[in-house]
Amino acid sequence: MKLFDLGFEPEEVIAHPRHQAAQVGLVPLIERVRACRSPQDGYELQQDCFDIFSKWRNTATPSAGR
């Protein structure tokens, strides 16, 4: 489900449980990006994001049609 997929209203997408769950982690991520003061800070943030994505990817159930 994407914001502009045919058959879905933006309100439906925004109210979807996955979207709501993602919002919880968004503010801390933005704060971490803003706190980066050096390339090393950015690298560490990037590695943390890769780790989180890898864990999510390994536990996510495949969507139909993929």
N, C-alpha and C positions, 0 to 999 in steps of 0.2 A: 504494500500500500504506500503510494507516494502522494504528496500533496496535490498534484495536478493530474493524477490518474483519472481516466473517465469513469464515471459512476460513483465517485467519492466526493463529498463536499469537504472543503478545508477544515471545517469544524469537526467532522468525523475523524479526520486524520489526527488533528491536534488532541482530541479526546481519547484516542486509542491508548490502551494501557502501556504499550511499548514506548510510545512517544512520551507519555507522562513519566515513565520510569527513567527515560533518558534525560529529562529535564532536571532531575535530582542531581545528577553528576555534572551538569553543564556549568553551573556557577563556579564550583571549585576548580574546574578545568580552566575556565577563563581567568580566574584569579592566579592560577599557576603560570599561565602564559604571560600575564602582565608582570609577574614577579621575576621573570627571566631577565638576568642582567648580563649574561655572558653566553658565548656559544656553548660552553659546557652545561649551563643551566638548560638551554634548549635541547641539547643532546639527551640529557637525563630525562627531561619531560617526554621527548620522543620515544625513548626506550620504554618508559612506563606505559605510554599509550600503546606501543606495540605489544607489550606483555598483556595488557588488559584485553586488547583485541584478540590476541591469540587464545586466551582463556575463553573468551566469549565465543569465538569461532568454533572451538573444540566442543563446546557444550550446546550450541544452538542447534535446533532441529532444522533439517533442510526444508526449504519451502517447496511447495508443489511447482513443478515446471522448471526447476533449476537443474 
